[in-house]
Amino acid sequence: MKNILKIILCVLVCYVTIGLGWITKDVIIHENVKDGIAVLGYHGVVSDKEKKENYASNPYFMSVSQFEKQMKYLAEDNYQCLSMKEVENYYHGKKEISKKAVCLTFDDGYKNFNTVIKPIIKKYKLQATNFVIGYKTKTNNPLYLQKEDLKNDQYVEYYSHSYNMHHIGHLPYKKKIETMKIDEIKKDFEKNKGLVSTDYFAFPYGVSCQNAQDYLKSSSVKLAFSYNQNRHMTRHDKQYLLPRYLMFSNMPFFLFKWWVE
Ligand SMILES: [Zn+2]
């Protein structure tokens, strides 16, 4: 019996040590890579009532009060909020940015980008990009932006999150893009023609692969975004694998402040 207790204790100590090691590593990386731009990757924003009633267990849908608190902070603390073109210019050394620079991105093309998010972006004079799933804009699904909803203006712009690459296969659970040949990836990009610009691209699930990288190098895509919780995007990052922070609804406000600062 005593031996079993010793083993359990040993395992617990190992877990805690490894866990603390991971956290420390993340903190060190994050503190060392704070030059550049905090590119934030959101999904949807809904009313507080809807969050409570329909999206309580969905971390990718934030309540409007939580989202507005974050935007208000960026505006009142004089953050520089960059458009995709400005991020591209910064990347190529054509634009200098302030020490407090952010870029706001939203994945999947939810309708609430236009109805809930855009009014807040406008109110605080910020800018935001939505990465839209091409085929969803032709489905008449009321949850998703439709083709006629995608109108760029001084506050919002719409770019590509693939035409239809949002699938996870069977075991070993590869993402669709990881199973595609270069030619298939090219065809998916071409299907967005006339729907949404592919000048800027966000990988579905933030996952890339060698074929996608090879295709992008031969394409007219200017920047492509992935996810990485540890750091800002800098000029030293790969052009087609730029890091973004994945934003989630149960994140405490101090974490938001720490990421953007
Ligand atoms: Zn997505």
Residues whose N, C-alpha, C, O or C-beta is under 5 A from the ligand:
A	BS01	ZN	D107 D108 P204 Y205
